[in-house]
Amino acid sequence: MLLGRRVSKTTLVLSDSMLRGVRVGYADDTDQITRGGAVIRDLSTSIYYRDGQFGSRSIKVEGYRFIVIHVGTNDLSNGRLVSEVSLDIKDLIELIRQSNQDAVLLVSGVLYRPKDDRTTFRKVNGVNVAIKRVCDRYRSVLFLRSQSQFKSGSMLLTQLYDNGGLHLNQEGRARFGSYLRARLTRGCLRRDFEGSRE
């Protein structure tokens, strides 16, 4: 939510362009902010926190029960190391916690993309393992294995991506939205949360 607006919705979605056009929550209950080309640090520098300065910090996270985070793809594309992405996710979580200690944070795994080469695929695997480890350190922070929705066994479901292989097509967006909405329901959230601690 941008500063100046009163929170009346329960869910906030913070994302790079991968979630553009994806209906994550129900419109009357969800604020969704997607930023094309965003890296994790872009979201971090946009978060307003109580003791912070205003500047570009225009996203207020207070008052939400759920905060969905999907970011990291552009970090890998820009050559960031797995360890750097992991540290940036940790910093983002801690920054959000400064203003909202009660929300459940759902951190979505980085998706594979048809345009990526084998090296990037391996980095996606590594970064998702690292992000899950970060999430497991915190109370009420859940790692979502979103990437599993776009593979069948070891095969990437390329029919869910646009022709450039960079973003999801309509079918892919519908699948991703359905997956995320299911995780926001009470029963699925509890099961996934317990499953992430195994």
KESE-758296 format. One record per residue (C-alpha): residue number from 1; y, x, z. Coordinates in Angstrom, 1 decimal, m for minus. Each point is the difference from the previous one (the first is absolute). Layout:
BEGIN
{k->NUM; c2->Y; c1->X; c3->Z}
...
This chain:
BEGIN
{k->1; c2->0.0; c1->0.0; c3->0.0}
{k->2; c2->3.5; c1->1.3; c3->m0.8}
{k->3; c2->2.5; c1->0.3; c3->2.8}
{k->4; c2->2.1; c1->m3.1; c3->0.7}
{k->5; c2->m2.9; c1->m2.5; c3->m0.6}
{k->6; c2->m1.6; c1->m1.6; c3->3.0}
{k->7; c2->m3.8; c1->0.4; c3->0.2}
{k->8; c2->m1.8; c1->m3.4; c3->m0.2}
{k->9; c2->m3.0; c1->1.2; c3->m1.9}
{k->10; c2->m3.1; c1->1.6; c3->1.5}
{k->11; c2->m0.9; c1->2.6; c3->m2.7}
{k->12; c2->1.8; c1->2.8; c3->m1.6}
{k->13; c2->m1.3; c1->1.9; c3->m3.0}
{k->14; c2->1.2; c1->3.5; c3->m0.8}
{k->15; c2->m1.2; c1->1.5; c3->m3.3}
{k->16; c2->0.5; c1->2.1; c3->m3.0}
{k->17; c2->m0.2; c1->m1.8; c3->m3.4}
{k->18; c2->m3.8; c1->m0.5; c3->0.2}
{k->19; c2->0.6; c1->m3.2; c3->1.9}
{k->20; c2->2.8; c1->m1.3; c3->m2.2}
{k->21; c2->m1.1; c1->m3.5; c3->m1.1}
{k->22; c2->m2.8; c1->m0.1; c3->2.6}
{k->23; c2->0.2; c1->m3.0; c3->2.3}
{k->24; c2->m1.1; c1->1.6; c3->3.2}
{k->25; c2->0.9; c1->m2.7; c3->2.5}
{k->26; c2->1.2; c1->m3.6; c3->m0.3}
{k->27; c2->3.5; c1->m0.1; c3->m1.4}
{k->28; c2->1.4; c1->m2.0; c3->2.9}
{k->29; c2->m1.4; c1->2.4; c3->2.6}
{k->30; c2->0.4; c1->3.5; c3->m1.7}
{k->31; c2->2.8; c1->2.4; c3->m0.8}
{k->32; c2->m1.1; c1->2.4; c3->m2.8}
{k->33; c2->1.9; c1->3.2; c3->m0.9}
{k->34; c2->m1.4; c1->2.0; c3->m2.9}
{k->35; c2->1.8; c1->3.1; c3->m1.3}
{k->36; c2->m1.0; c1->1.5; c3->m3.3}
{k->37; c2->m0.7; c1->3.7; c3->0.1}
{k->38; c2->0.1; c1->0.0; c3->3.8}
{k->39; c2->m1.7; c1->2.7; c3->2.0}
{k->40; c2->m0.8; c1->m0.3; c3->3.7}
{k->41; c2->3.2; c1->1.8; c3->1.0}
{k->42; c2->2.1; c1->m2.4; c3->m2.0}
{k->43; c2->m1.3; c1->m2.9; c3->2.2}
{k->44; c2->0.5; c1->2.1; c3->3.2}
{k->45; c2->3.6; c1->0.7; c3->m0.9}
{k->46; c2->0.6; c1->m3.7; c3->m0.6}
{k->47; c2->m1.3; c1->m1.2; c3->3.4}
{k->48; c2->2.7; c1->m1.0; c3->2.4}
{k->49; c2->m0.9; c1->0.9; c3->3.6}
{k->50; c2->1.8; c1->m0.9; c3->3.2}
{k->51; c2->1.4; c1->3.4; c3->0.8}
{k->52; c2->0.4; c1->1.1; c3->m3.6}
{k->53; c2->2.9; c1->0.1; c3->m2.3}
{k->54; c2->0.6; c1->m2.5; c3->m2.7}
{k->55; c2->0.6; c1->1.9; c3->m3.2}
{k->56; c2->m2.7; c1->m0.9; c3->m2.4}
{k->57; c2->m2.1; c1->m1.4; c3->2.8}
{k->58; c2->0.1; c1->m3.6; c3->m1.2}
{k->59; c2->m3.5; c1->m1.3; c3->0.8}
{k->60; c2->m0.3; c1->m1.6; c3->3.4}
{k->61; c2->m3.6; c1->m0.3; c3->1.3}
{k->62; c2->0.6; c1->m1.7; c3->3.4}
{k->63; c2->m1.5; c1->m3.4; c3->0.6}
{k->64; c2->m2.9; c1->0.0; c3->m2.4}
{k->65; c2->m3.6; c1->m0.6; c3->1.2}
{k->66; c2->m1.5; c1->1.8; c3->m3.0}
{k->67; c2->1.3; c1->2.9; c3->m2.2}
{k->68; c2->m2.0; c1->0.9; c3->m3.1}
{k->69; c2->0.7; c1->3.5; c3->m1.4}
{k->70; c2->m1.2; c1->1.1; c3->m3.4}
{k->71; c2->1.4; c1->3.3; c3->m1.1}
{k->72; c2->m1.2; c1->3.5; c3->m0.9}
{k->73; c2->m0.9; c1->m0.2; c3->m3.7}
{k->74; c2->3.3; c1->1.5; c3->m1.1}
{k->75; c2->m0.3; c1->2.7; c3->2.7}
{k->76; c2->m3.3; c1->1.2; c3->m1.6}
{k->77; c2->1.4; c1->m0.3; c3->m3.5}
{k->78; c2->2.9; c1->2.2; c3->1.1}
{k->79; c2->m2.4; c1->2.7; c3->1.1}
{k->80; c2->0.1; c1->m0.5; c3->3.8}
{k->81; c2->m2.9; c1->1.3; c3->1.9}
{k->82; c2->m2.4; c1->m2.2; c3->1.9}
{k->83; c2->1.2; c1->1.5; c3->3.3}
{k->84; c2->3.6; c1->m0.8; c3->m0.9}
{k->85; c2->m0.7; c1->m3.6; c3->m0.9}
{k->86; c2->m2.0; c1->m0.4; c3->3.2}
{k->87; c2->3.0; c1->1.4; c3->2.1}
{k->88; c2->2.4; c1->m2.2; c3->m1.9}
{k->89; c2->m2.1; c1->m3.2; c3->0.8}
{k->90; c2->m0.1; c1->1.1; c3->3.6}
{k->91; c2->3.8; c1->0.3; c3->0.1}
{k->92; c2->0.5; c1->m3.4; c3->m1.7}
{k->93; c2->m2.3; c1->m1.7; c3->2.6}
{k->94; c2->1.8; c1->1.7; c3->2.9}
{k->95; c2->3.4; c1->m1.0; c3->m1.5}
{k->96; c2->m1.1; c1->m3.6; c3->m0.3}
{k->97; c2->m1.3; c1->0.1; c3->3.5}
{k->98; c2->3.4; c1->1.0; c3->1.4}
{k->99; c2->1.3; c1->m3.5; c3->m1.0}
{k->100; c2->m3.1; c1->m2.1; c3->0.1}
{k->101; c2->m2.7; c1->0.9; c3->2.5}
{k->102; c2->m1.8; c1->m3.3; c3->m0.2}
{k->103; c2->m0.7; c1->m0.5; c3->m3.7}
{k->104; c2->m3.4; c1->0.7; c3->m1.5}
{k->105; c2->0.4; c1->2.5; c3->m2.8}
{k->106; c2->m2.3; c1->m0.2; c3->m3.0}
{k->107; c2->0.0; c1->3.2; c3->m2.0}
{k->108; c2->m1.5; c1->m0.5; c3->m3.4}
{k->109; c2->m2.0; c1->2.8; c3->m1.6}
{k->110; c2->1.4; c1->1.7; c3->m3.1}
{k->111; c2->m1.5; c1->m1.4; c3->m3.2}
{k->112; c2->m1.7; c1->1.9; c3->m2.7}
{k->113; c2->1.7; c1->m0.4; c3->m3.4}
{k->114; c2->m1.5; c1->0.4; c3->m3.5}
{k->115; c2->2.8; c1->2.4; c3->m1.0}
{k->116; c2->m1.0; c1->2.5; c3->2.7}
{k->117; c2->m2.3; c1->2.9; c3->m0.6}
{k->118; c2->m3.0; c1->1.1; c3->2.0}
{k->119; c2->2.1; c1->2.3; c3->2.2}
{k->120; c2->2.3; c1->m2.9; c3->1.0}
{k->121; c2->m3.0; c1->m2.3; c3->0.6}
{k->122; c2->m1.3; c1->2.6; c3->2.5}
{k->123; c2->3.4; c1->0.2; c3->1.6}
{k->124; c2->0.0; c1->m3.8; c3->0.3}
{k->125; c2->m3.3; c1->0.1; c3->1.8}
{k->126; c2->1.3; c1->2.8; c3->2.3}
{k->127; c2->3.3; c1->m1.7; c3->0.8}
{k->128; c2->m1.7; c1->m3.3; c3->0.8}
{k->129; c2->m2.3; c1->1.7; c3->2.5}
{k->130; c2->3.0; c1->1.8; c3->1.5}
{k->131; c2->2.1; c1->m3.3; c3->0.2}
{k->132; c2->m2.9; c1->m1.7; c3->1.7}
{k->133; c2->m0.2; c1->2.8; c3->2.6}
{k->134; c2->3.7; c1->m0.4; c3->0.7}
{k->135; c2->m0.4; c1->m3.8; c3->0.3}
{k->136; c2->m2.9; c1->0.4; c3->2.4}
{k->137; c2->2.2; c1->1.8; c3->2.5}
{k->138; c2->2.3; c1->m3.0; c3->0.6}
{k->139; c2->m0.5; c1->m3.3; c3->1.7}
{k->140; c2->0.4; c1->m2.9; c3->m2.4}
{k->141; c2->0.1; c1->2.1; c3->m3.1}
{k->142; c2->m2.6; c1->m0.9; c3->m2.6}
{k->143; c2->m1.0; c1->1.9; c3->m3.1}
{k->144; c2->m1.0; c1->m2.3; c3->m2.8}
{k->145; c2->m2.4; c1->1.3; c3->m2.6}
{k->146; c2->1.9; c1->m1.6; c3->m2.8}
{k->147; c2->m1.2; c1->2.5; c3->m2.6}
{k->148; c2->m3.5; c1->m1.5; c3->0.3}
{k->149; c2->1.2; c1->m3.2; c3->m1.7}
{k->150; c2->0.6; c1->2.0; c3->m3.2}
{k->151; c2->m3.4; c1->1.8; c3->m0.3}
{k->152; c2->m3.5; c1->m1.1; c3->m0.7}
{k->153; c2->m2.3; c1->2.7; c3->1.4}
{k->154; c2->1.6; c1->3.2; c3->m1.4}
{k->155; c2->1.6; c1->m1.8; c3->m3.0}
{k->156; c2->3.7; c1->m0.9; c3->0.0}
{k->157; c2->0.6; c1->m3.6; c3->m1.1}
{k->158; c2->2.5; c1->0.9; c3->m2.8}
{k->159; c2->0.2; c1->m3.6; c3->m1.1}
{k->160; c2->2.2; c1->m0.6; c3->3.2}
{k->161; c2->2.7; c1->2.4; c3->m1.2}
{k->162; c2->2.7; c1->m0.3; c3->m2.6}
{k->163; c2->m0.3; c1->1.9; c3->m3.3}
{k->164; c2->1.8; c1->3.1; c3->1.3}
{k->165; c2->m2.5; c1->0.2; c3->2.9}
{k->166; c2->2.9; c1->0.4; c3->2.5}
{k->167; c2->0.3; c1->m3.5; c3->1.4}
{k->168; c2->m2.2; c1->m3.0; c3->0.6}
{k->169; c2->m0.1; c1->m2.8; c3->m2.6}
{k->170; c2->0.1; c1->m3.7; c3->0.9}
{k->171; c2->m3.6; c1->m0.1; c3->0.9}
{k->172; c2->0.3; c1->3.2; c3->2.1}
{k->173; c2->3.1; c1->m1.4; c3->1.8}
{k->174; c2->m1.9; c1->m3.2; c3->0.8}
{k->175; c2->m2.9; c1->1.9; c3->1.4}
{k->176; c2->2.1; c1->2.3; c3->2.1}
{k->177; c2->2.1; c1->m2.9; c3->1.3}
{k->178; c2->m3.2; c1->m2.0; c3->0.9}
{k->179; c2->m1.4; c1->3.0; c3->1.8}
{k->180; c2->3.1; c1->0.6; c3->2.0}
{k->181; c2->0.5; c1->m3.7; c3->0.9}
{k->182; c2->m3.5; c1->m0.1; c3->1.3}
{k->183; c2->0.7; c1->2.9; c3->2.3}
{k->184; c2->3.0; c1->m1.8; c3->1.4}
{k->185; c2->m2.1; c1->m2.8; c3->1.3}
{k->186; c2->m1.0; c1->0.2; c3->3.6}
{k->187; c2->m3.8; c1->0.3; c3->m0.4}
{k->188; c2->0.0; c1->2.5; c3->m2.9}
{k->189; c2->2.7; c1->2.1; c3->1.8}
{k->190; c2->m2.1; c1->0.2; c3->3.2}
{k->191; c2->m3.2; c1->1.0; c3->m1.9}
{k->192; c2->1.7; c1->2.6; c3->m2.2}
{k->193; c2->1.8; c1->1.4; c3->3.0}
{k->194; c2->m3.2; c1->0.5; c3->2.0}
{k->195; c2->m1.7; c1->1.4; c3->m3.1}
{k->196; c2->2.6; c1->2.7; c3->m0.4}
{k->197; c2->m0.9; c1->1.5; c3->3.3}
{k->198; c2->m3.7; c1->0.7; c3->m0.9}
